């Protein structure tokens, strides 16, 4: 019989209970015990809900109060020295690593965050050195397995693999210059053996160990280490299901198929073409194949007939007992349940499937592949066919004007009128900015008052006129604050925006929105990604009136703020019937119209943010060129319709630029701002190494942490920047927008 499996589940709670509990704890409004009680209730809901969907293999151990990689660092004692000896509880050390801490005599910055592969989820980067002393502070996988067992639910523990942990990590500040994190594998394996042997002693039959780097080029150089590590671990462990996701094994299959594990999980949703190769490679072995047939990354209802046909390729060769129908990855990248949505039309709601519904799809698929004769399975399959058919019918309706406009894009639309040196001279005269111009990235704090006014407008208790008066007052205050602290290039603060992607999606044609489709981005920061359902266009100007108003109340130049096409695409749930390139270019044309309208309205500095351009990079280098070509072209298409005297900006965060530096240069933005403080300015090495010709603003402090840096700390960072970058190209700004911060922190950072 084919079993069903879910690799992981959202850890935010059905109604964002975890966010509320965590933030209450941070604010001192609840105790650690109360926080852990909410966590336990959330885990109970997850396990019982998945079980009720009929899933056989239910995950445990992957829940977290902040980040699962950070959990791993804390459990394995990979705690950087700066967080040790502060007199904090273990829980507060954990949170200090994730978000920094500045209270009760403790002043410590947050650890670095990076994007989790090609997703919008952020993980906290482990910091290691020769001095790192691994030990098992607590066995999280065991504790949660026992917790579920006490509820009458048998789960399969999930553990981040040893190779994954070391490859994700970076050398700590105390590491020697040539230190490589992978060198710690011999020191790390005994801790894994202890963890896994404790699971086995408790009666755990199977454990899921995640090694996602096996779908990347980097894994090949570590083939021997994968082999030796799993040869050791398999002696002490329950049966190991080795999980890969987000891509194809490719050439790594040659050694992955030989690892001494009981099973191999592959992403058959993103890379269905690998099924045949993997089946051939493992057919003569006893390996079980877990097929990720249900997407863990999008919200579209699975075409169960098509998925079952893929599954049969494996079942026919391996037999039912050697195949598992599974989600392609953890479902943490999807909202919890569609049941919470009451404002989508019945037609729209029928298109989608969230985490809980996907668990049900996996169970149905397993039954179909097991040749179940259950009438309920047949009914579910038939209902799915009808839903998919209706969606396909909707997809056939396109906006001919949008399609023709994309088809008519010319090379001239992808470039500015003059090269950067000529543009820079024109911009100097037009904007008259001083040396080391200061600016900010875009948003200012989204206060309770702003959120309340927006909610009242939605409910109808505030009129449009009253709301507009309120927003103008917020803009007045933000502009006045910037003038008082002496910023040179101002922003309007974005009080009218709920989210940097959702706001634009709501103004474009082609999107739909959820009420409760929350997805974790990092820590307690959740987002509600828009869903692209049809061709995208801009029916009217979006930001012009607010930027124009802000410019009218100051003599200093005002910067228009837009979100770039690639970021809107990557931070939305995209269509699956049209290529990402087409969707990106549709977005770019819509934004191009907005950029041109801003310039016509007297806004001569326009920022088009692309923080997600690096995140969307394919995991295999052979796929990079195609993506980078259309991604860069999309940005240039959006920004190249203005005169030389208009200064274009873009912003990037949490990115490694070394690998894609030529593409960053090819964007040809007049000014780019980048996250730099969390990475101790190491990101600037790429700009020094390759030579960046346009202007640049490295972030001088980390706005994702409530910690406020001192004046000397900021001065030291600027001094360090000047050792790496030409002084005449330097802008001064924070790492990112200030939406998630309070006014007290904001004032401290600027004053």
LOVONU-200630 format. One line per field, with one value per residue (C-alpha): residue number from 1; x, y, z. Coordinates in pm, whole numbers, always signed. Layout:
BEGIN
num <- [NUM_...] $
c1 <- [X_...] $
c2 <- [Y_...] $
c3 <- [Z_...] $
This chain:
BEGIN
num <- [1_2_3_4_5_6_7_8_9_10_11_12_13_14_15_16_17_18_19_20_21_22_23_24_25_26_27_28_29_30_31_32_33_34_35_36_37_38_39_40_41_42_43_44_45_46_47_48_49_50_51_52_53_54_55_56_57_58_59_60_61_62_63_64_65_66_67_68_69_70_71_72_73_74_75_76_77_78_79_80_81_82_83_84_85_86_87_88_89_90_91_92_93_94_95_96_97_98_99_100_101_102_103_104_105_106_107_108_109_110_111_112_113_114_115_116_117_118_119_120_121_122_123_124_125_126_127_128_129_130_131_132_133_134_135_136_137_138_139_140_141_142_143_144_145_146_147_148_149_150_151_152_153_154_155_156_157_158_159_160_161_162_163_164_165_166_167_168_169_170_171_172_173_174_175_176_177_178_179_180_181_182_183_184_185_186_187_188_189_190_191_192_193_194_195_196_197_198_199_200_201_202_203_204_205_206_207_208_209_210_211_212_213_214_215_216_217_218_219_220_221_222_223_224_225_226_227_228_229_230_231_232_233_234_235_236_237_238_239_240_241_242_243_244_245_246_247_248_249_250_251_252_253_254_255_256_257_258_259_260_261_262_263_264_265_266_267_268_269_270_271_272_273_274_275_276_277_278_279_280_281_282_283_284_285_286_287_288_289_290_291_292_293_294_295_296_297_298_299_300_301_302_303_304_305_306_307_308_309_310_311_312_313_314_315_316_317_318_319_320_321_322_323_324_325_326_327_328_329_330_331_332_333_334_335_336_337_338_339_340_341_342_343_344_345_346_347_348_349_350_351_352_353_354_355_356_357_358_359_360_361_362_363_364_365_366_367_368_369_370_371_372_373_374_375_376_377_378_379_380_381_382_383_384_385_386_387_388_389_390_391_392_393_394_395_396_397_398_399_400_401_402_403_404_405_406_407_408_409_410_411_412_413_414_415_416_417_418_419_420_421_422_423_424_425_426_427_428_429_430_431_432_433_434_435_436_437_438_439_440_441_442_443_444_445_446_447_448_449_450_451_452_453_454_455_456_457_458_459_460_461_462_463_464_465_466_467_468_469_470_471_472_473_474_475_476_477_478_479_480_481_482_483_484_485_486_487_488_489_490_491_492_493_494_495_496_497_498_499_500_501_502_503_504_505_506_507_508_509_510_511_512_513_514_515_516_517_518_519_520_521_522_523_524_525_526_527_528_529_530_531_532_533_534_535_536_537_538_539_540_541_542_543_544_545_546_547_548_549_550_551_552_553_554_555_556_557_558_559_560_561_562_563_564_565_566_567_568_569_570_571_572_573_574_575_576_577_578_579_580_581_582_583_584_585_586_587_588_589_590_591_592_593_594_595_596_597_598_599_600_601_602_603_604_605_606_607_608_609_610_611_612_613_614_615_616_617_618_619_620_621_622_623_624_625_626_627_628_629_630_631_632_633_634_635_636_637_638_639_640_641_642_643_644_645_646_647_648_649_650_651_652_653_654_655_656_657_658_659_660_661_662_663_664_665_666_667_668_669_670_671_672_673_674_675_676_677_678_679_680_681_682_683_684_685_686_687_688_689_690_691_692_693_694_695_696_697_698_699_700_701_702_703_704_705_706_707_708_709_710_711_712_713_714_715_716_717_718_719_720_721_722_723_724_725_726_727_728_729_730_731_732_733_734_735_736_737_738_739_740_741_742_743_744_745_746_747_748_749_750_751] $
c1 <- [+0_+119_+152_+95_+329_+350_+705_+619_+335_+289_+388_+197_-138_-472_-534_-174_-179_+198_+273_+47_+195_+557_+508_+325_+621_+866_+657_+663_+287_+305_+533_+749_+505_+212_+407_+494_+130_+28_+306_+180_-178_-57_+137_-168_-386_-132_-96_-465_-565_-319_-430_-795_-707_-600_-223_-7_+327_+275_+572_+688_+990_+974_+767_+951_+887_+1119_+1318_+1390_+1758_+1796_+1635_+1901_+2182_+2044_+1985_+2334_+2504_+2616_+2574_+2813_+3020_+2853_+2528_+2689_+2718_+2455_+2246_+1958_+1731_+1778_+1461_+1585_+1924_+1734_+1536_+1843_+2016_+1713_+1629_+1893_+1835_+1874_+1730_+1827_+2191_+2220_+2307_+2367_+2281_+2086_+2259_+2254_+1948_+1942_+1674_+1590_+1700_+1473_+1186_+1079_+1138_+1440_+1660_+1906_+2256_+2450_+2793_+3067_+3440_+3713_+3612_+3249_+3177_+2873_+2657_+2293_+2136_+1796_+1645_+1365_+1275_+1236_+1041_+783_+754_+669_+431_+238_+246_+81_-203_-238_-67_+238_+458_+773_+1034_+1194_+1559_+1778_+2064_+2428_+2553_+2269_+2342_+2712_+2662_+2402_+2642_+2911_+3244_+3192_+3383_+3636_+3707_+4047_+4076_+4075_+3815_+3546_+3229_+3216_+3540_+3334_+3147_+3349_+3271_+2904_+2821_+2843_+2573_+2349_+2414_+2306_+1990_+1897_+1980_+1749_+1472_+1533_+1530_+1190_+1054_+1061_+1040_+1134_+1292_+1294_+1635_+1639_+1936_+1803_+2149_+2138_+1950_+2233_+2574_+2749_+2656_+2880_+3199_+3076_+2981_+3230_+3113_+2749_+2851_+3061_+2812_+2514_+2717_+2774_+2426_+2241_+2397_+2238_+1922_+1566_+1505_+1610_+1398_+1644_+1448_+1540_+1318_+1292_+1484_+1626_+1897_+2062_+2421_+2402_+2174_+2482_+2587_+2256_+2103_+2385_+2354_+2273_+1926_+1586_+1430_+1475_+1230_+1232_+1041_+824_+613_+887_+1095_+870_+1125_+1358_+1119_+1237_+1607_+1555_+1342_+1607_+1882_+1711_+1515_+1773_+1797_+1550_+1512_+1164_+1081_+886_+734_+660_+349_+163_+332_+454_+522_+201_-168_-325_-539_-340_-448_-483_-525_-199_-23_-145_-13_+330_+306_+222_+559_+717_+455_+473_+850_+892_+558_+317_+514_+816_+633_+505_+280_+397_+405_+699_+841_+728_+398_+534_+535_+155_-133_-286_-634_-877_-1159_-1073_-1151_-1507_-1454_-1321_-1591_-1698_-1523_-1197_-1206_-1246_-911_-703_-564_-381_-174_-456_-627_-294_-264_-600_-481_-179_-404_-632_-335_-199_-537_-560_-209_-304_-598_-848_-1208_-1345_-1633_-1522_-1186_-1357_-1584_-1289_-1106_-1406_-1467_-1104_-1131_-1430_-1249_-936_-1142_-1318_-985_-840_-1141_-1080_-710_-800_-938_-652_-617_-516_-396_-156_-30_+30_+214_+451_+508_+593_+871_+1176_+1546_+1524_+1265_+1524_+1781_+1807_+1869_+2234_+2504_+2536_+2811_+2595_+2288_+2477_+2578_+2219_+2096_+2352_+2217_+1855_+1852_+2142_+2225_+2532_+2827_+2724_+2352_+2129_+1800_+1586_+1458_+1088_+845_+811_+646_+303_+150_-164_-334_-251_-370_-685_-767_-723_-950_-1212_-1206_-1261_-1551_-1705_-1679_-1433_-1517_-1274_-1239_-1164_-911_-737_-712_-561_-304_-202_-144_+79_+276_+310_+455_+699_+822_+866_+1062_+1296_+1356_+1428_+1687_+1845_+1782_+1860_+1636_+1297_+1021_+651_+656_+398_+123_-139_+23_-54_+234_+489_+354_-10_-65_+35_-146_-467_-432_-345_-582_-507_-472_-695_-640_-706_-828_-614_-363_-72_+273_+579_+858_+1079_+1020_+685_+680_+399_+289_-25_+100_-128_-231_-179_-477_-480_-297_-166_-221_-245_-588_-490_-198_-125_+127_+132_-112_+61_+414_+295_+132_+450_+656_+415_+493_+873_+1137_+1366_+1347_+1094_+1161_+877_+853_+755_+803_+980_+831_+1054_+986_+610_+627_+849_+650_+315_+172_+221_+20_+134_-21_+199_+577_+727_+902_+572_+423_+729_+721_+349_+425_+719_+502_+244_+518_+677_+357_+368_+734_+664_+359_+563_+818_+544_+412_+747_+903_+1261_+1397_+1212_+1299_+1193_+1275_+1400_+1488_+1376_+1579_+1853_+1604_+1441_+1769_+1736_+1922_+2124_+2380_+2288_+1948_+2081_+2136_+1779_+1636_+1884_+1824_+1449_+1471_+1716_+1524_+1206_+1367_+1509_+1177_+1012_+1269_+1402_+1118_+1239_+1473_+1843_+1782_+1551_+1742_+1639_+1704_+1666_+1697_+1821_+1837_+1983_+2164_+2494_+2604_+2931_+2770_+2542_+2739_+2741_+2360_+2345_+2564_+2344_+2035_+2185_+2003_+2153_+2163_+2126_+2082_+2170_+2146_+2495_+2492_+2382_+2661_+2923_+2960_+3104_+2862_+3060_+3360_+3189_+3144_+3510_+3626_+3428_+3413_+3070_+3040_+2704_+2608_+2546_+2396_+2502_+2274_+2430_+2195_+1967_+1604_+1473_+1598_+1452_+1808_+1918_+2288_+2489_+2619_+2977_+2871_+2716_+3023_+3247_+3037_+3056_+3432_+3458_+3250_+3489_+3771_+3583_+3389_+3465_+3345_+3176_+2946_+2828_+2473_+2395_+2077_+1943_+1926_+1559_+1224_+1102_+750_+803_+973_+822_+873_+1096_+1340_+1315_+1392_+1682_+1829_+1805_+1872] $
c2 <- [+0_+350_+562_+936_+1191_+1560_+1694_+1987_+2220_+2595_+2679_+3005_+2879_+2881_+3241_+3356_+3253_+3203_+3556_+3706_+3493_+3558_+3933_+3940_+3764_+4010_+4299_+4153_+4095_+3718_+3458_+3193_+2930_+3103_+3125_+2754_+2669_+2843_+2658_+2325_+2401_+2492_+2168_+1976_+2146_+2068_+1701_+1632_+1823_+1634_+1304_+1388_+1435_+1071_+1123_+827_+995_+1309_+1539_+1649_+1841_+2107_+2356_+2669_+2993_+3179_+2969_+2597_+2652_+2875_+2596_+2364_+2602_+2640_+2268_+2178_+2450_+2642_+2968_+3251_+3380_+3722_+3563_+3367_+3488_+3759_+3627_+3545_+3241_+2987_+3118_+3476_+3375_+3205_+3521_+3745_+3545_+3587_+3953_+4108_+4247_+4588_+4581_+4534_+4615_+4373_+4518_+4255_+4261_+3993_+3720_+3738_+3621_+3478_+3349_+2979_+2860_+3023_+3104_+3418_+3246_+3375_+3155_+3268_+3181_+2954_+3090_+2835_+2824_+2584_+2670_+2561_+2285_+2093_+1923_+1824_+2085_+1928_+1677_+1877_+1597_+1351_+1590_+1668_+1303_+1215_+1510_+1386_+1029_+1141_+1272_+933_+1042_+866_+1105_+1096_+1333_+1585_+1682_+1921_+1712_+1753_+1849_+2099_+2258_+2302_+2428_+2680_+2805_+3071_+3122_+3313_+3625_+3423_+3174_+3164_+3312_+2977_+2804_+2605_+2508_+2166_+2078_+2040_+1735_+1486_+1692_+1724_+1362_+1227_+1475_+1357_+998_+1075_+1251_+970_+690_+852_+855_+490_+399_+570_+341_+582_+376_+637_+982_+1244_+1407_+1709_+1753_+2008_+2094_+1765_+1950_+2203_+2201_+2243_+1891_+1722_+1842_+1685_+1344_+1159_+1344_+1254_+890_+876_+1074_+857_+537_+642_+772_+475_+248_+445_+578_+474_+422_+740_+909_+1149_+1450_+1679_+1953_+2265_+2112_+1806_+1572_+1577_+1452_+1416_+1117_+907_+913_+998_+672_+480_+638_+390_+521_+358_+609_+913_+1201_+1402_+1706_+1567_+1881_+2122_+1859_+1576_+1492_+1339_+1059_+821_+870_+826_+514_+362_+445_+286_+2_-262_-140_-158_+221_+363_+656_+944_+1144_+1511_+1523_+1801_+2140_+2281_+2617_+2727_+2744_+2598_+2289_+1985_+1819_+1480_+1293_+1433_+1377_+1018_+957_+1075_+853_+549_+581_+487_+240_+35_-7_-25_-154_+12_-71_+124_+447_+726_+1007_+1327_+1703_+1834_+2015_+2141_+2327_+2618_+2822_+2802_+2940_+2709_+2639_+2756_+2715_+3057_+3233_+3378_+3664_+3478_+3404_+3039_+3017_+3154_+2943_+2634_+2705_+2687_+2447_+2555_+2343_+2148_+2088_+1976_+1718_+1585_+1578_+1370_+1120_+1093_+1046_+765_+592_+636_+494_+203_+128_+201_+107_+341_+544_+852_+843_+817_+1108_+1321_+1243_+1331_+1656_+1745_+1680_+1913_+2189_+2166_+2170_+2492_+2654_+2556_+2712_+3038_+3034_+3031_+3385_+3630_+4006_+4049_+4407_+4295_+3996_+4211_+4474_+4212_+4068_+4418_+4498_+4639_+4654_+5035_+5003_+4821_+5099_+5455_+5740_+5791_+5598_+5649_+5917_+6149_+6075_+6142_+6489_+6570_+6438_+6642_+6960_+6858_+6713_+6913_+6650_+6695_+6461_+6149_+6212_+6063_+5892_+5608_+5302_+5381_+5293_+5449_+5276_+5131_+5238_+5105_+5426_+5367_+5007_+5112_+5380_+5132_+4882_+5149_+5246_+4881_+4850_+5176_+5353_+5600_+5782_+5805_+6177_+6123_+5852_+6073_+6354_+6108_+5980_+6335_+6413_+6103_+6213_+6564_+6421_+6191_+6466_+6703_+6437_+6378_+6750_+6786_+6507_+6645_+6377_+6493_+6274_+6220_+5961_+5993_+5703_+5477_+5508_+5413_+5075_+4750_+4558_+4640_+4370_+4342_+4717_+4709_+4385_+4542_+4822_+4596_+4388_+4016_+3955_+3815_+3835_+3625_+3730_+3490_+3353_+3429_+3282_+3317_+3532_+3533_+3521_+3682_+3860_+3706_+3814_+3758_+3694_+3811_+3551_+3617_+3464_+3632_+3882_+4185_+4550_+4890_+5050_+5380_+5554_+5405_+5610_+5940_+6134_+6046_+6113_+6436_+6546_+6470_+6671_+6963_+6999_+7013_+7188_+6886_+6622_+6345_+5985_+5785_+5430_+5126_+4751_+4594_+4340_+4048_+4102_+4130_+3804_+3621_+3739_+3647_+3306_+3305_+3141_+2796_+2812_+3100_+3133_+3346_+3549_+3652_+3740_+3946_+4143_+4213_+4354_+4553_+4723_+4816_+4962_+5143_+5340_+5429_+5540_+5766_+5914_+5987_+6176_+6375_+6467_+6616_+6320_+6301_+6023_+5693_+5377_+5043_+4783_+4439_+4265_+3931_+3924_+3708_+3485_+3386_+3258_+2891_+2644_+2501_+2725_+2587_+2755_+3094_+3270_+3244_+3370_+3656_+3769_+3814_+3934_+4213_+4295_+4327_+4579_+4779_+4771_+4916_+5193_+5302_+5527_+5839_+6127_+6129_+6383_+6145_+5927_+5563_+5368_+5006_+4818_+4468_+4278_+3952_+3873_+3720_+3933_+3765_+3506_+3748_+4072_+4125_+4114_+4367_+4595_+4534_+4658_+5004_+5165_+5504_+5419_+5088_+5041_+4708_+4528_+4529_+4562_+4207_+4065_+4294_+4473_+4155_+4195_+4503_+4289_+4195_+4562_+4627_+4312_+4363_+4740_+4902_+5216_+5355_+5501_+5275_+5298_+5013_+4989_+5131_+4960_+4658_+4766_+4409_+4415_+4638_+4716_+5075_+5118_+5395_+5697_+5571_+5232_+5399_+5621_+5314_+5143_+5445_+5460_+5091_+5153_+5425_+5171_+4966_+5215_+5548_+5835_+6015_+5716_+5664_+5715_+5672_+5481_+5201_+4840_+4839_+5010_+5095_+4951_+4690_+4926_+5162_+5538_+5519_+5289_+5498_+5821_+5657_+5534_+5871_+6111] $
c3 <- [+0_-84_+230_+255_+409_+498_+534_+761_+854_+915_+1270_+1304_+1433_+1256_+1364_+1410_+1776_+1781_+1658_+1921_+2197_+2099_+2070_+2403_+2562_+2407_+2539_+2891_+2887_+2928_+3082_+2920_+3051_+2883_+2558_+2568_+2637_+2313_+2131_+2266_+2160_+1809_+1777_+1897_+1636_+1363_+1448_+1502_+1189_+969_+1119_+1052_+685_+674_+644_+752_+823_+1034_+1098_+1443_+1567_+1296_+1498_+1611_+1796_+1559_+1310_+1281_+1193_+1499_+1703_+1572_+1666_+2018_+2067_+1943_+2152_+1842_+2031_+1935_+2231_+2229_+2348_+2632_+2990_+2964_+3250_+3016_+3019_+2742_+2576_+2587_+2445_+2163_+2088_+2127_+1853_+1629_+1683_+1908_+2256_+2411_+2761_+3127_+3064_+2769_+2429_+2163_+1791_+1608_+1410_+1032_+838_+487_+256_+283_-62_-322_-86_+99_+433_+628_+846_+1112_+993_+1232_+1328_+1385_+1450_+1559_+1916_+1876_+2125_+2012_+2271_+2284_+2511_+2452_+2210_+2047_+1805_+2093_+2314_+2046_+1943_+2303_+2326_+2021_+2145_+2470_+2252_+2087_+1765_+1622_+1428_+1220_+1370_+1136_+1179_+979_+839_+947_+602_+560_+898_+823_+466_+586_+854_+824_+1003_+1326_+1419_+1620_+1338_+1172_+819_+637_+852_+671_+853_+688_+871_+1190_+1058_+1270_+1584_+1493_+1407_+1764_+1866_+1582_+1681_+2037_+1916_+1679_+1922_+2180_+1920_+1844_+2213_+2244_+1972_+1678_+1360_+1102_+1100_+825_+783_+555_+323_+70_-65_-252_-526_-561_-725_-389_-279_-536_-367_-42_-182_+39_+349_+277_+243_+559_+766_+682_+716_+1078_+1148_+1003_+1268_+1552_+1394_+1325_+954_+771_+505_+342_+219_-68_-212_-429_-719_-892_-772_-1115_-1104_-725_-778_-853_-487_-317_-439_-270_+74_+354_+427_+401_+165_-53_-91_-414_-535_-814_-832_-938_-1114_-1237_-1505_-1248_-1150_-1422_-1345_-972_-1016_-1242_-995_-694_-856_-770_-410_-124_-104_-61_-287_-136_-420_-356_-576_-391_-399_-71_-234_-405_-322_-637_-605_-715_-1037_-872_-1200_-1338_-1004_-988_-1339_-1222_-917_-1125_-1301_-970_-849_-1169_-1132_-754_-625_-385_-71_-195_-283_-58_-184_-17_-19_-222_+82_+418_+394_+601_+278_+247_+460_+720_+586_+322_+575_+718_+390_+356_+110_-191_-446_-465_-803_-663_-349_-564_-733_-417_-162_+156_+394_+555_+221_+73_+351_+235_-127_-27_+149_-155_-386_-172_-188_-565_-612_-385_-619_-343_-421_-155_-302_-106_-284_-622_-532_-421_-745_-958_-768_-820_-1195_-1214_-1020_-1232_-1551_-1445_-1363_-1701_-1868_-1678_-1773_-2142_-2103_-2158_-2187_-2550_-2495_-2220_-2421_-2730_-2527_-2386_-2733_-2862_-2611_-2793_-2689_-2666_-2389_-2179_-2158_-2034_-2278_-2168_-1980_-1603_-1604_-1816_-1607_-1289_-1398_-1493_-1157_-960_-1114_-1077_-723_-575_-313_-88_-49_+147_+90_+358_+286_+417_+241_+229_+505_+848_+1148_+1083_+1414_+1579_+1475_+1108_+1118_+1302_+1047_+764_+940_+1001_+634_+539_+783_+664_+998_+844_+520_+230_+297_+666_+584_+329_+584_+832_+579_+485_+851_+881_+575_+719_+1040_+860_+629_+925_+1116_+822_+783_+1154_+1158_+841_+578_+226_+9_+171_+148_+225_+475_+306_+572_+312_+240_+415_+255_-13_-246_-142_-184_-551_-618_-490_-746_-1040_-1249_-1228_-852_-579_-202_+103_+446_+647_+400_+631_+570_+793_+651_+962_+1336_+1408_+1072_+865_+519_+316_-40_-322_-578_-949_-1127_-1471_-1694_-1502_-1590_-1418_-1465_-1300_-1120_-779_-580_-765_-548_-220_-346_-507_-184_+12_-237_-196_+176_+147_-59_-35_-310_-250_-351_-509_-374_-582_-549_-846_-1085_-987_-617_-668_-863_-612_-312_-465_-541_-920_-1191_-1302_-1650_-1770_-1738_-1462_-1732_-1892_-1554_-1461_-1783_-1746_-1402_-1541_-1801_-1538_-1317_-1612_-1653_-1283_-1300_-1596_-1422_-1109_-1314_-1488_-1141_-1038_-856_-980_-758_-789_-601_-747_-483_-584_-255_-398_-719_-563_-386_-714_-854_-959_-739_-1028_-1200_-1540_-1496_-1387_-1718_-1838_-1508_-1470_-1827_-1790_-1428_-1514_-1831_-1624_-1388_-1677_-1857_-1546_-1490_-1830_-1944_-1758_-1844_-1752_-1476_-1287_-1042_-1020_-701_-603_-276_-197_+131_+263_-59_-160_-454_-553_-779_-962_-953_-1331_-1322_-1038_-1247_-1553_-1367_-1425_-1131_-1053_-681_-500_-127_+33_+364_+510_+890_+973_+760_+919_+583_+425_+136_+29_-58_-383_-475_-403_-581_-901_-898_-890_-1100_-984_-646_-346_+2_+234_+539_+854_+1101_+1120_+1132_+1170_+1529_+1802_+1907_+1829_+1742_+1906_+1715_+1729_+1594_+1289_+1243_+1256_+989_+759_+811_+722_+408_+297_+307_+49_-163_-334_-116_-404_-468_-110_+19_+391_+489_+713_+599_+512_+560_+911_+889_+1162_+1409_+1663_+1670_+1978_+1797_+1478_+1657_+1838_+1511_+1336_+1621] $
